[in-house]
Amino acid sequence: MQQIIDSLQQFWQYTGFANCTWANIIMIAIGIAFISVAIVKEWEPLLLVPIGFGMVIGNIPMFPGLNVGIYEDGSVLNILYQGVRQGWYPPLIFLGIGAMTDFSALISQPRLILIGAAAQMGIFGAYLLALAMGFAPNEAGAIGIIGGADGPTAIFLSSKLAPDLMGAIAVSAYSYMALVPVIQKPIMLALTTKKERLIRMPSPRQVSKKEKILFPIVGFLTTAFIVPSGLPLLGMLFFGNLLKECGVTRRLAETARGPLIDVVTTLIGLTVGCSTQADKFLTSNSLKIFGLGLLSFIIATVCGVLFVKFMNLFLKDGKKINPLIGNAGVSAVPDSARVSEVVGRESDPTNHLLMHAMGPNVAGVIGSAVAAGILLSFLG
């Protein structure tokens, strides 16, 4: 009888109930909240559902030494997590993004790339703020990249500069990507006048197939020579776009923008969520990172809108740019461009800004990768 009691006691020690803490319950509740928001509000469900469920998985309390946790060497979750830790997944995501992105809006209006560049000030603004708050330079650089509103770039840079902060940085980046409409719209309305929101932009010119094919080649050579450290992201982004535009690699392009990016997105979301174990995630640094991430996103949006207003000082009537597309300089494709369209149509239902906003939006993707390369070159 005593042997049975001892066996039951030993079994109890291995259950989640015996090892549970309030911190685990808090993180599981946060994970469920992510899933609920993704389903009910449909905010970035392809990201928030895997991340939310990953949070639930990663915070199941367990007895140490079972070799199933994400931080235990050789476990299945640990092996899958190496794609995040070693920076394998983000370039594959960029390959898919390149294969599904049409750069025509940017090619037809090259001046819009300046808006994407201006929005990257959110990255460097947050970097300076993080330094002021006591973070080490490498940690500050990894935190700052949240301002680019690009989850894969944030994961790639934090894997190189601050692996210990990667969970908080990645969750922060993806959370604010999901909250693009909530964060950006009030800022856009506050910084623009009714007259500015009614500005109509001329239709972009038609872009030839030759231009579309040359763009990824020329774009890659230009950016890679300027920032060679951004090679993994920039190379895959422009390569994916070449697969799409050249017309002779349709199967490869469809694979890159379909099954491949879906699989990698699932793995990256799930493992990032699992990495938010309560003992690793619930720290004062995590709260600081979320605060800095929000500030960086706000700075990026403000800089994008204000830069368009500055450009308009030098443009003639009929050539002016609607400041509402300034928010699209962050690289949350295509969500921030959709916000430009929605806010613009609230002022004038017949004024469509989506195609114009896609110019700075895709420029923001390139800009965030370049910014990551710059930070990596002097902090790595």
C-alpha positions as CSV (number, residue, x, y, z in Angstrom):
1,M,0.0,0.0,0.0
2,Q,2.8,2.4,0.9
3,Q,4.4,1.7,-2.5
4,I,1.2,2.8,-4.2
5,I,1.1,6.0,-2.1
6,D,4.7,6.7,-2.9
7,S,4.1,6.2,-6.6
8,L,1.1,8.5,-6.6
9,Q,3.1,11.1,-4.7
10,Q,5.9,10.8,-7.3
11,F,3.3,11.1,-10.1
12,W,1.8,14.2,-8.5
13,Q,5.3,15.9,-8.5
14,Y,5.5,15.5,-12.2
15,T,2.1,17.1,-12.9
16,G,1.5,20.6,-14.0
17,F,-0.7,21.2,-11.0
18,A,2.2,20.6,-8.6
19,N,4.6,22.9,-10.5
20,C,2.2,25.6,-11.3
21,T,2.8,29.2,-10.3
22,W,0.8,32.4,-10.7
23,A,3.3,33.5,-13.3
24,N,2.4,30.5,-15.5
25,I,-1.3,31.3,-15.1
26,I,-0.8,34.9,-16.1
27,M,1.2,34.0,-19.3
28,I,-1.4,31.3,-20.2
29,A,-4.1,34.0,-19.8
30,I,-2.2,36.3,-22.1
31,G,-1.8,33.6,-24.7
32,I,-5.6,32.9,-24.6
33,A,-6.2,36.7,-24.9
34,F,-4.0,36.8,-28.1
35,I,-6.0,33.9,-29.6
36,S,-9.3,35.6,-28.7
37,V,-8.3,38.9,-30.2
38,A,-7.1,37.2,-33.4
39,I,-10.4,35.3,-33.8
40,V,-12.9,37.9,-32.6
41,K,-11.2,41.0,-34.0
42,E,-9.4,39.3,-36.9
43,W,-6.2,41.2,-36.0
44,E,-3.3,39.4,-37.7
45,P,-4.7,35.9,-37.0
46,L,-1.9,34.2,-39.0
47,L,0.5,35.6,-36.4
48,L,-1.4,36.0,-33.2
49,V,-3.0,32.5,-33.2
50,P,0.3,30.6,-33.4
51,I,2.0,33.0,-30.9
52,G,-0.9,32.9,-28.5
53,F,-1.1,29.1,-28.6
54,G,2.7,29.0,-28.3
55,M,2.4,31.0,-25.1
56,V,0.0,28.4,-23.7
57,I,2.4,25.6,-24.7
58,G,5.5,27.3,-23.3
59,N,3.9,28.0,-19.9
60,I,2.6,24.6,-19.1
61,P,4.4,24.0,-15.7
62,M,6.6,20.9,-15.7
63,F,9.1,19.1,-13.5
64,P,12.7,20.1,-14.5
65,G,14.6,17.6,-16.6
66,L,11.8,16.1,-18.7
67,N,13.6,17.3,-21.8
68,V,10.5,18.6,-23.5
69,G,10.8,22.4,-22.8
70,I,11.9,24.9,-25.4
71,Y,15.0,25.8,-23.4
72,E,16.1,22.2,-22.9
73,D,18.8,21.1,-25.4
74,G,17.7,18.3,-27.7
75,S,13.9,18.6,-27.1
76,V,11.7,18.9,-30.2
77,L,10.6,22.4,-29.3
78,N,14.3,23.4,-28.8
79,I,15.3,22.1,-32.2
80,L,12.4,24.0,-33.9
81,Y,13.4,27.1,-31.9
82,Q,16.8,27.0,-33.4
83,G,15.3,28.5,-36.6
84,V,14.6,31.6,-34.5
85,R,17.7,31.6,-32.4
86,Q,20.0,31.1,-35.4
87,G,18.1,33.5,-37.6
88,W,17.1,30.9,-40.2
89,Y,13.3,31.6,-40.4
90,P,13.3,35.4,-41.1
91,P,15.2,35.2,-44.4
92,L,12.7,32.6,-45.6
93,I,9.8,34.9,-44.6
94,F,11.5,37.6,-46.6
95,L,11.7,35.3,-49.6
96,G,7.9,34.8,-49.4
97,I,7.3,38.5,-48.9
98,G,9.4,39.3,-52.0
99,A,7.5,36.7,-54.0
100,M,4.1,38.2,-53.1
101,T,5.0,41.9,-53.3
102,D,4.3,44.2,-56.3
103,F,6.9,47.0,-56.3
104,S,5.1,48.8,-59.1
105,A,3.8,51.6,-56.9
106,L,7.4,52.4,-55.8
107,I,8.9,52.0,-59.2
108,S,6.4,54.4,-60.7
109,Q,6.9,57.0,-58.0
110,P,10.5,56.7,-56.7
111,R,10.1,59.8,-54.5
112,L,7.9,57.7,-52.2
113,I,11.0,55.8,-51.0
114,L,11.9,58.9,-49.0
115,I,8.8,58.4,-46.9
116,G,9.8,54.8,-46.2
117,A,13.2,56.1,-45.1
118,A,11.8,58.8,-42.9
119,A,9.6,56.3,-41.0
120,Q,12.8,54.4,-40.0
121,M,13.5,57.2,-37.6
122,G,11.3,55.3,-35.2
123,I,14.0,52.6,-35.1
124,F,16.8,55.0,-34.3
125,G,14.6,57.1,-31.9
126,A,13.8,54.0,-29.9
127,Y,17.5,53.0,-29.9
128,L,18.5,56.3,-28.3
129,L,15.6,56.0,-25.8
130,A,16.7,52.4,-24.9
131,L,20.3,53.6,-24.3
132,A,18.9,56.4,-22.0
133,M,17.0,53.7,-20.0
134,G,20.2,51.8,-19.3
135,F,20.1,49.0,-21.9
136,A,23.4,47.9,-23.4
137,P,24.0,49.2,-27.0
138,N,23.4,45.8,-28.6
139,E,20.2,45.4,-26.6
140,A,19.1,48.9,-27.5
141,G,19.6,48.2,-31.2
142,A,17.5,45.0,-31.0
143,I,14.7,46.8,-29.2
144,G,14.8,49.8,-31.6
145,I,14.0,47.6,-34.6
146,I,10.5,47.1,-33.3
147,G,9.8,50.6,-34.8
148,G,10.1,49.1,-38.3
149,A,6.9,47.1,-37.6
150,D,8.5,44.1,-39.1
151,G,8.4,40.9,-37.0
152,P,10.9,38.8,-39.1
153,T,13.4,41.7,-39.1
154,A,13.0,42.1,-35.3
155,I,13.6,38.4,-34.8
156,F,16.6,38.3,-37.1
157,L,18.3,41.3,-35.4
158,S,17.6,40.3,-31.9
159,S,18.9,36.8,-32.6
160,K,22.2,38.4,-33.4
161,L,22.4,41.2,-30.9
162,A,20.2,40.2,-27.9
163,P,19.1,36.6,-27.9
164,D,17.9,36.8,-24.2
165,L,15.5,39.5,-25.1
166,M,14.2,37.9,-28.3
167,G,10.9,36.7,-26.8
168,A,9.8,40.1,-25.5
169,I,11.0,41.9,-28.7
170,A,9.3,39.5,-31.1
171,V,6.0,39.5,-29.2
172,S,6.1,43.3,-28.9
173,A,6.8,43.7,-32.7
174,Y,4.0,41.3,-33.7
175,S,1.6,42.8,-31.2
176,Y,2.0,46.3,-32.5
177,M,1.8,45.0,-36.1
178,A,-1.7,43.7,-35.2
179,L,-2.6,47.0,-33.6
180,V,-1.6,49.1,-36.6
181,P,-5.2,50.5,-37.2
182,V,-5.6,51.3,-33.5
183,I,-2.3,53.1,-33.0
184,Q,-1.9,54.9,-36.4
185,K,-5.3,56.4,-37.1
186,P,-5.4,58.9,-34.1
187,I,-1.9,60.1,-34.9
188,M,-2.7,60.6,-38.6
189,L,-5.9,62.6,-37.8
190,A,-4.0,64.7,-35.2
191,L,-1.2,65.6,-37.6
192,T,-3.2,66.5,-40.7
193,T,-5.8,69.0,-41.6
194,K,-9.1,68.4,-43.4
195,K,-7.7,70.1,-46.5
196,E,-4.6,67.9,-46.4
197,R,-6.6,64.7,-46.1
198,L,-8.5,65.7,-49.2
199,I,-5.4,65.9,-51.4
200,R,-5.8,63.9,-54.6
201,M,-2.7,62.3,-56.0
202,P,-2.3,61.7,-59.8
203,S,-2.6,58.1,-60.9
204,P,0.8,56.3,-60.9
205,R,2.1,55.5,-64.4
206,Q,2.1,52.0,-65.8
207,V,5.3,50.1,-65.1
208,S,6.8,47.9,-67.8
209,K,7.7,44.2,-67.3
210,K,11.3,45.1,-68.0
211,E,11.3,47.6,-65.1
212,K,9.8,45.1,-62.8
213,I,12.5,42.5,-63.7
214,L,15.4,45.0,-63.4
215,F,14.2,46.5,-60.0
216,P,15.1,43.5,-57.8
217,I,18.5,43.2,-59.4
218,V,19.3,46.9,-59.2
219,G,17.7,47.3,-55.8
220,F,19.7,44.4,-54.4
221,L,23.0,45.5,-55.7
222,T,22.4,49.1,-54.5
223,T,21.3,48.2,-51.0
224,A,23.7,45.2,-50.5
225,F,26.7,47.4,-51.5
226,I,25.6,50.0,-49.0
227,V,24.8,47.6,-46.2
228,P,26.4,44.2,-46.8
229,S,25.4,43.1,-43.3
230,G,21.8,43.1,-44.4
231,L,22.5,40.5,-47.1
232,P,20.4,37.6,-45.6
233,L,17.2,39.7,-45.6
234,L,17.8,41.9,-48.6
235,G,19.0,39.0,-50.8
236,M,16.0,36.8,-50.0
237,L,13.6,39.7,-50.4
238,F,14.8,40.7,-53.9
239,F,15.3,37.1,-55.0
240,G,11.7,36.3,-54.1
241,N,10.6,39.4,-56.1
242,L,12.7,38.3,-59.1
243,L,11.0,34.9,-59.0
244,K,7.7,36.6,-59.2
245,E,8.4,39.1,-61.9
246,C,10.7,37.2,-64.3
247,G,7.8,35.1,-65.5
248,V,9.7,31.8,-66.0
249,T,9.8,30.6,-62.4
250,R,6.1,30.7,-61.5
251,R,6.2,27.4,-59.6
252,L,9.1,28.6,-57.4
253,A,7.3,31.9,-56.8
254,E,4.0,30.2,-55.9
255,T,5.9,27.9,-53.5
256,A,7.7,30.8,-51.8
257,R,4.6,32.9,-51.3
258,G,2.3,30.0,-50.5
259,P,3.3,26.8,-48.7
260,L,6.8,27.9,-47.7
261,I,5.9,31.2,-46.0
262,D,2.9,29.5,-44.4
263,V,5.0,26.8,-42.8
264,V,7.7,29.1,-41.7
265,T,5.2,31.6,-40.3
266,T,3.5,28.8,-38.3
267,L,6.9,27.7,-36.9
268,I,8.1,31.1,-36.1
269,G,4.9,32.2,-34.4
270,L,4.6,29.0,-32.4
271,T,8.2,28.8,-31.2
272,V,8.4,32.6,-30.4
273,G,5.2,32.1,-28.3
274,C,6.8,29.0,-26.6
275,S,9.9,31.1,-25.7
276,T,7.8,33.4,-23.4
277,Q,8.1,31.1,-20.4
278,A,7.0,33.0,-17.3
279,D,10.5,32.9,-15.6
280,K,12.1,34.3,-18.8
281,F,9.4,36.7,-19.9
282,L,7.8,38.3,-16.8
283,T,10.6,40.8,-16.0
284,S,10.9,44.5,-15.7
285,N,12.9,44.5,-19.0
286,S,9.9,43.0,-20.8
287,L,7.7,45.9,-19.7
288,K,10.3,48.4,-20.7
289,I,10.6,46.7,-24.2
290,F,6.8,46.9,-24.7
291,G,6.8,50.6,-23.8
292,L,9.8,51.4,-26.0
293,G,8.2,49.3,-28.8
294,L,5.0,51.4,-28.6
295,L,7.1,54.7,-28.6
296,S,9.1,53.5,-31.6
297,F,6.0,52.8,-33.5
298,I,4.5,56.2,-32.7
299,I,7.8,57.9,-33.7
300,A,7.8,56.1,-37.0
301,T,4.3,57.0,-37.8
302,V,4.8,60.7,-36.8
303,C,8.0,61.0,-38.8
304,G,6.4,59.5,-41.9
305,V,3.4,61.8,-41.8
306,L,5.4,64.9,-41.0
307,F,8.0,64.2,-43.7
308,V,5.2,64.2,-46.3
309,K,4.0,67.6,-45.0
310,F,7.6,68.8,-45.3
311,M,7.9,67.5,-48.9
312,N,4.7,69.3,-49.8
313,L,6.3,72.6,-49.0
314,F,8.5,72.2,-52.1
315,L,5.9,70.6,-54.4
316,K,3.6,72.4,-56.8
317,D,-0.2,72.1,-56.7
318,G,-1.2,68.9,-58.5
319,K,2.1,67.2,-57.5
320,K,1.5,67.3,-53.7
321,I,1.4,64.1,-51.7
322,N,-1.5,63.2,-49.4
323,P,0.1,63.1,-45.9
324,L,-2.2,60.2,-44.9
325,I,0.2,57.9,-46.8
326,G,3.0,58.9,-44.5
327,N,2.0,56.3,-42.0
328,A,2.6,53.5,-44.6
329,G,6.4,54.1,-44.3
330,V,6.5,51.4,-41.6
331,S,6.8,48.0,-43.1
332,A,3.6,46.4,-41.9
333,V,2.6,45.3,-45.4
334,P,-0.2,45.8,-46.4
335,D,-1.9,46.7,-43.1
336,S,-0.5,50.3,-42.8
337,A,-1.4,51.0,-46.4
338,R,-4.9,49.9,-45.7
339,V,-5.1,52.3,-42.8
340,S,-4.1,55.1,-45.3
341,E,-7.0,54.0,-47.6
342,V,-9.6,53.8,-44.8
343,V,-8.7,57.1,-43.2
344,G,-8.6,58.8,-46.6
345,R,-12.0,57.5,-47.6
346,E,-13.5,58.7,-44.3
347,S,-12.7,62.2,-45.5
348,D,-13.6,61.6,-49.2
349,P,-15.2,58.3,-50.2
350,T,-14.0,58.7,-53.8
351,N,-10.3,59.3,-52.9
352,H,-8.4,56.0,-53.1
353,L,-5.0,56.1,-51.5
354,L,-4.2,52.4,-51.3
355,M,-2.0,52.1,-54.5
356,H,-0.1,55.3,-53.5
357,A,0.4,54.1,-49.9
358,M,1.8,50.8,-51.2
359,G,4.9,52.8,-52.4
360,P,6.2,53.9,-49.0
361,N,4.9,50.6,-47.5
362,V,7.1,48.4,-49.6
363,A,9.9,51.0,-49.3
364,G,9.5,50.5,-45.5
365,V,10.2,46.8,-45.9
366,I,13.5,47.6,-47.7
367,G,14.2,50.4,-45.2
368,S,13.8,48.2,-42.1
369,A,16.1,45.5,-43.6
370,V,18.7,48.3,-44.4
371,A,18.3,49.7,-40.9
372,A,18.8,46.2,-39.4
373,G,21.9,45.9,-41.5
374,I,23.2,49.2,-40.3
375,L,22.6,48.4,-36.6
376,L,24.2,44.9,-37.1
377,S,27.3,46.4,-38.8
378,F,28.3,48.5,-35.8
379,L,26.7,46.6,-32.9
380,G,27.2,43.0,-33.9
